[in-house]
């Protein structure tokens, strides 16, 4: 009987849930504000994790870039906190990216409604 999910899928789900909590509770940078962690892609060897975030509310592109820059600056701190909350042999290196799929979906929905 084949496995339904790979280990990297399970680890990425756990990291996504934990990152959302850690960012909300421990990151106090005003450039970050409110966001949701939409997806986490973990490499097969679990050494690198790409976290995709979507900011809540209207933001300009420069504000989004500053927020992503602040998150990438806090990536080492978040990695340390993640290592204490999730027991893995090696905690993946975090890199944050902006997920614009929600905005694109709203734009397409507005075009359809016309």
Residue frames as a rotation matrix with the C-alpha (Angstrom) as fourth column:
UNK 1
0.585 0.811 0.000 0.00
0.811 -0.585 0.000 0.00
0.000 0.000 -1.000 0.00
UNK 2
-0.257 -0.744 0.617 1.67
0.694 -0.586 -0.418 3.27
0.673 0.321 0.667 -1.10
UNK 3
-0.518 -0.007 -0.856 2.04
0.725 -0.535 -0.434 6.21
-0.454 -0.845 0.282 1.20
UNK 4
0.496 0.802 0.334 -0.46
0.867 -0.438 -0.236 8.97
-0.043 0.407 -0.913 0.69
UNK 5
0.962 -0.218 0.165 1.86
-0.212 -0.976 -0.056 11.82
0.173 0.019 -0.985 1.69
UNK 6
0.256 -0.946 -0.201 5.62
0.467 0.303 -0.830 12.09
0.846 0.119 0.520 1.59
UNK 7
0.086 -0.325 -0.942 7.68
0.988 -0.094 0.122 13.15
-0.128 -0.941 0.313 4.57
UNK 8
-0.888 -0.452 0.083 8.43
0.460 -0.876 0.148 16.52
0.006 0.170 0.985 2.99
UNK 9
-0.301 0.865 0.401 4.67
0.110 -0.386 0.916 17.15
0.947 0.320 0.021 2.61
UNK 10
0.524 0.499 -0.691 4.05
0.699 0.213 0.683 16.39
0.488 -0.840 -0.237 6.28
UNK 11
-0.275 -0.716 -0.642 7.00
0.918 -0.395 0.047 18.54
-0.287 -0.576 0.765 7.37
UNK 12
-0.864 -0.042 0.502 5.87
0.287 -0.860 0.421 21.45
0.414 0.508 0.755 5.19
UNK 13
0.166 0.980 0.108 2.36
0.265 -0.149 0.953 21.31
0.950 -0.129 -0.284 6.69
UNK 14
0.462 -0.052 -0.885 3.79
0.884 0.103 0.456 21.31
0.067 -0.993 0.094 10.21
UNK 15
-0.631 -0.752 -0.188 6.13
0.750 -0.654 0.098 24.21
-0.197 -0.079 0.977 9.40
UNK 16
-0.556 0.494 0.668 3.28
0.246 -0.670 0.701 26.19
0.794 0.554 0.251 7.84
UNK 17
0.541 0.801 -0.258 1.10
0.459 -0.024 0.888 25.86
0.705 -0.598 -0.380 10.95
UNK 18
0.325 -0.485 -0.812 3.96
0.917 -0.048 0.396 26.64
-0.231 -0.873 0.429 13.31
UNK 19
-0.713 -0.622 0.324 5.28
0.691 -0.700 0.179 29.61
0.115 0.352 0.929 11.28
UNK 20
-0.074 0.775 0.628 1.86
0.288 -0.586 0.757 31.25
0.955 0.236 -0.180 11.29
UNK 21
0.796 0.362 -0.484 1.81
0.530 -0.031 0.848 31.08
0.292 -0.932 -0.217 15.08
UNK 22
0.035 -0.884 -0.466 5.43
0.941 -0.128 0.313 32.17
-0.337 -0.450 0.827 15.53
UNK 23
-0.650 -0.251 0.717 5.10
0.575 -0.779 0.249 35.19
0.496 0.575 0.651 13.24
UNK 24
0.288 0.870 0.400 1.92
0.236 -0.469 0.851 36.30
0.928 -0.150 -0.340 14.97
UNK 25
0.892 0.153 -0.426 3.35
0.427 0.030 0.904 35.96
0.151 -0.988 -0.039 18.48
UNK 26
0.377 -0.857 -0.351 7.04
0.712 0.026 0.702 36.85
-0.592 -0.514 0.620 18.10
UNK 27
-0.493 -0.547 0.676 7.59
0.853 -0.458 0.252 39.17
0.172 0.701 0.692 15.14
UNK 28
0.220 0.539 -0.813 6.95
0.738 -0.637 -0.223 42.74
-0.638 -0.551 -0.538 16.27
UNK 29
-0.829 -0.558 -0.032 8.18
0.377 -0.602 0.704 44.55
-0.412 0.572 0.709 13.16
UNK 30
-0.059 0.880 -0.471 5.50
-0.097 -0.474 -0.875 47.04
-0.994 -0.006 0.113 11.99
UNK 31
-0.450 -0.152 -0.880 6.49
-0.859 -0.196 0.473 46.41
-0.244 0.969 -0.042 8.35
UNK 32
-0.995 0.072 -0.064 5.18
0.054 0.969 0.239 42.86
0.079 0.234 -0.969 8.63
UNK 33
-0.448 0.886 0.120 1.71
-0.894 -0.446 -0.049 43.55
0.010 -0.129 0.992 10.03
UNK 34
0.150 0.617 0.772 -0.99
-0.472 0.731 -0.492 40.94
-0.868 -0.291 0.402 9.56
UNK 35
-0.318 -0.270 -0.909 -0.35
-0.933 0.257 0.251 38.12
0.166 0.928 -0.333 7.14
UNK 36
0.689 0.434 0.580 -1.21
-0.506 0.861 -0.043 34.54
-0.518 -0.264 0.813 6.45
UNK 37
-0.534 -0.843 0.069 1.22
-0.615 0.443 0.652 31.80
-0.580 0.305 -0.755 5.55
UNK 38
0.374 0.805 -0.459 -0.37
-0.890 0.172 -0.423 30.33
-0.262 0.567 0.781 2.44
UNK 39
0.957 -0.095 -0.273 2.12
-0.027 0.910 -0.414 27.60
0.288 0.404 0.868 1.57
UNK 40
0.300 -0.922 0.244 5.49
-0.771 -0.083 0.632 26.16
-0.562 -0.378 -0.736 2.51
UNK 41
0.881 -0.148 -0.450 7.58
-0.237 0.685 -0.689 24.16
0.410 0.713 0.568 0.06
UNK 42
0.474 -0.737 0.482 10.31
-0.568 0.162 0.807 22.06
-0.673 -0.656 -0.342 1.65
UNK 43
-0.008 -0.571 -0.821 13.12
-0.957 0.242 -0.160 20.58
0.290 0.784 -0.548 -0.41
UNK 44
0.593 0.298 -0.748 13.40
-0.273 0.948 0.162 16.83
0.757 0.108 0.644 -0.58
UNK 45
-0.193 -0.753 -0.630 16.37
0.524 0.463 -0.715 16.74
0.830 -0.468 0.305 1.79
UNK 46
0.661 0.624 -0.416 14.53
0.685 -0.276 0.674 19.09
0.306 -0.731 -0.611 4.25
UNK 47
-0.290 -0.853 -0.435 17.34
0.935 -0.349 0.062 21.64
-0.205 -0.388 0.898 4.20
UNK 48
-1.000 -0.013 -0.016 15.52
0.007 -0.955 0.296 24.57
-0.019 0.295 0.955 2.55
UNK 49
-0.224 0.974 -0.021 11.96
0.898 0.198 -0.392 25.81
-0.378 -0.106 -0.920 3.02
UNK 50
-0.918 0.072 0.389 10.25
0.152 -0.845 0.513 28.43
0.365 0.531 0.765 0.86
UNK 51
-0.433 0.785 -0.443 7.40
0.729 0.015 -0.685 30.09
-0.531 -0.619 -0.578 2.75
UNK 52
-0.669 0.323 0.669 4.76
0.429 -0.567 0.703 31.96
0.606 0.758 0.240 0.75
UNK 53
-0.557 0.444 -0.702 2.87
0.641 -0.308 -0.703 34.68
-0.528 -0.842 -0.113 2.61
UNK 54
-0.227 0.577 0.785 -0.09
0.654 -0.507 0.562 36.88
0.722 0.641 -0.262 1.72
UNK 55
-0.977 -0.154 -0.147 -0.54
0.213 -0.685 -0.696 40.20
0.006 -0.712 0.702 3.51
UNK 56
-0.101 0.983 -0.151 -3.95
0.985 0.078 -0.152 41.15
-0.138 -0.164 -0.977 4.86
UNK 57
0.470 0.370 -0.801 -5.33
0.319 -0.918 -0.237 44.45
-0.823 -0.144 -0.550 3.60
UNK 58
0.921 -0.104 0.375 -4.34
0.326 -0.322 -0.889 46.75
0.213 0.941 -0.263 0.80
UNK 59
0.370 -0.876 -0.310 -0.62
0.207 -0.247 0.947 47.33
-0.906 -0.414 0.090 0.43
UNK 60
0.741 -0.249 -0.624 1.50
-0.660 -0.443 -0.607 48.94
-0.125 0.861 -0.493 -2.22
UNK 61
0.804 -0.477 -0.355 4.26
0.183 0.767 -0.616 46.97
0.566 0.430 0.704 -3.88
UNK 62
-0.147 -0.900 0.410 6.91
-0.311 -0.352 -0.883 48.84
0.939 -0.257 -0.228 -1.89
UNK 63
0.074 0.243 0.967 5.17
-0.997 -0.020 0.081 47.97
0.039 -0.970 0.241 1.40
UNK 64
0.965 0.261 -0.003 4.98
-0.261 0.965 -0.043 44.33
-0.008 0.042 0.999 0.33
UNK 65
0.445 -0.877 -0.183 8.69
0.146 0.273 -0.951 44.34
0.884 0.396 0.250 -0.55
UNK 66
-0.267 -0.519 0.812 9.55
-0.710 -0.464 -0.530 45.89
0.651 -0.718 -0.244 2.83
UNK 67
0.493 0.537 0.684 7.44
-0.855 0.444 0.267 43.28
-0.160 -0.717 0.678 4.63
UNK 68
0.951 -0.196 -0.238 9.14
0.091 0.916 -0.391 40.42
0.294 0.350 0.889 2.77
UNK 69
0.071 -0.976 0.207 12.53
-0.093 -0.213 -0.973 41.98
0.993 0.050 -0.106 3.49
UNK 70
-0.072 -0.032 0.997 11.65
-0.960 -0.271 -0.078 42.21
0.272 -0.962 -0.011 7.20
UNK 71
0.845 0.427 0.324 10.56
-0.497 0.850 0.177 38.55
-0.200 -0.310 0.929 7.25
UNK 72
0.723 -0.645 -0.247 13.74
0.265 0.590 -0.763 37.44
0.638 0.486 0.597 5.49
UNK 73
-0.131 -0.759 0.638 15.71
-0.487 -0.511 -0.708 39.48
0.863 -0.404 -0.303 8.02
UNK 74
0.007 0.235 0.972 13.95
-0.991 0.129 -0.025 37.65
-0.131 -0.963 0.234 10.85
UNK 75
0.563 0.271 -0.781 14.33
-0.544 0.833 -0.104 34.24
0.622 0.483 0.616 9.17
UNK 76
-0.420 -0.802 -0.424 17.21
-0.098 0.505 -0.858 33.19
0.902 -0.319 -0.290 11.43
UNK 77
-0.774 0.221 0.593 15.25
-0.631 -0.211 -0.746 34.08
-0.040 -0.952 0.303 14.56
UNK 78
0.304 0.952 -0.045 12.17
-0.949 0.298 -0.105 32.26
-0.087 0.075 0.993 13.26
UNK 79
0.244 -0.312 -0.918 14.33
-0.363 0.849 -0.385 29.25
0.899 0.427 0.094 12.37
UNK 80
-0.819 -0.569 0.073 15.64
-0.239 0.223 -0.945 29.13
0.522 -0.791 -0.319 15.94
UNK 81
-0.434 0.747 0.504 12.09
-0.825 -0.105 -0.556 29.30
-0.362 -0.657 0.661 17.34
UNK 82
0.468 0.601 -0.648 10.95
-0.831 0.550 -0.089 26.68
0.303 0.580 0.756 14.85
UNK 83
-0.272 -0.674 -0.687 13.75
-0.289 0.738 -0.610 24.35
0.918 0.033 -0.395 15.95
UNK 84
-0.929 -0.073 0.363 12.52
-0.369 0.128 -0.921 24.49
0.021 -0.989 -0.145 19.54
UNK 85
-0.162 0.965 0.209 8.88
-0.821 -0.014 -0.570 23.83
-0.547 -0.263 0.795 18.63
UNK 86
0.853 0.372 -0.366 9.30
-0.517 0.696 -0.498 21.13
0.070 0.614 0.786 15.94
UNK 87
0.246 -0.793 0.557 11.69
-0.429 0.426 0.796 18.29
-0.869 -0.434 -0.236 16.55
UNK 88
0.988 -0.095 -0.124 13.63
-0.082 0.362 -0.929 17.70
0.133 0.927 0.350 13.36
UNK 89
0.454 -0.890 -0.040 17.21
0.852 0.420 0.312 16.57
-0.261 -0.176 0.949 12.91
UNK 90
-0.774 -0.632 -0.046 17.99
0.579 -0.735 0.354 19.74
-0.257 0.247 0.934 10.96
UNK 91
0.205 0.852 -0.482 15.69
0.442 -0.520 -0.731 22.74
-0.873 -0.063 -0.483 10.78
UNK 92
0.182 -0.125 0.975 15.31
0.983 -0.009 -0.184 24.03
0.032 0.992 0.121 7.21
UNK 93
-0.811 -0.448 -0.376 16.67
0.410 -0.894 0.180 27.42
-0.416 -0.008 0.909 6.15
UNK 94
0.168 0.985 -0.045 13.69
0.755 -0.158 -0.637 29.75
-0.634 0.074 -0.770 5.67
UNK 95
-0.957 -0.288 0.012 13.13
0.229 -0.735 0.638 32.06
-0.175 0.613 0.770 2.74
UNK 96
-0.152 0.959 -0.241 9.96
0.420 -0.158 -0.894 34.14
-0.895 -0.237 -0.379 2.41
UNK 97
-0.944 -0.023 0.329 8.14
0.322 -0.283 0.903 35.03
0.072 0.959 0.275 -0.81
UNK 98
-0.567 0.793 -0.223 4.99
-0.576 -0.576 -0.580 37.02
-0.589 -0.200 0.783 -1.54
UNK 99
-0.725 0.456 0.517 2.00
0.612 0.771 0.178 35.00
-0.317 0.445 -0.837 -2.71
UNK 100
-0.774 0.408 -0.484 -0.11
-0.473 -0.881 0.012 37.13
-0.422 0.238 0.875 -5.03
UNK 101
-0.898 0.439 -0.023 -2.55
0.312 0.672 0.672 34.38
0.310 0.596 -0.740 -6.06
UNK 102
-0.262 0.838 -0.478 -5.33
0.848 -0.036 -0.529 35.80
-0.460 -0.544 -0.701 -3.86
UNK 103
-0.222 0.118 -0.968 -5.06
-0.180 -0.981 -0.079 39.25
-0.958 0.156 0.239 -5.43
UNK 104
-0.907 -0.142 -0.397 -4.95
-0.411 0.086 0.907 37.72
-0.095 0.986 -0.137 -8.90
UNK 105
-0.724 0.689 -0.032 -8.05
0.684 0.723 0.093 35.66
0.087 0.045 -0.995 -8.10
UNK 106
-0.064 0.697 -0.715 -9.94
0.538 -0.579 -0.613 38.76
-0.841 -0.423 -0.338 -6.95
UNK 107
-0.494 -0.191 -0.849 -8.91
-0.494 -0.741 0.454 40.59
-0.716 0.644 0.272 -10.12
UNK 108
-0.981 0.120 -0.150 -10.09
-0.055 0.571 0.819 37.73
0.184 0.812 -0.553 -12.33
UNK 109
-0.449 0.865 -0.225 -13.36
0.862 0.352 -0.365 37.52
-0.236 -0.358 -0.903 -10.41
UNK 110
-0.117 0.366 -0.923 -13.92
0.053 -0.926 -0.374 41.24
-0.992 -0.093 0.089 -10.96
UNK 111
-0.765 -0.197 -0.613 -13.31
-0.574 -0.223 0.788 40.76
-0.292 0.955 0.058 -14.69
UNK 112
-0.877 0.480 -0.031 -15.79
0.432 0.814 0.389 37.89
0.212 0.327 -0.921 -14.81
UNK 113
-0.274 0.812 -0.516 -18.43
0.754 -0.151 -0.639 39.91
-0.596 -0.564 -0.571 -12.95
UNK 114
-0.655 -0.018 -0.755 -18.28
-0.261 -0.933 0.249 42.69
-0.709 0.360 0.606 -15.55
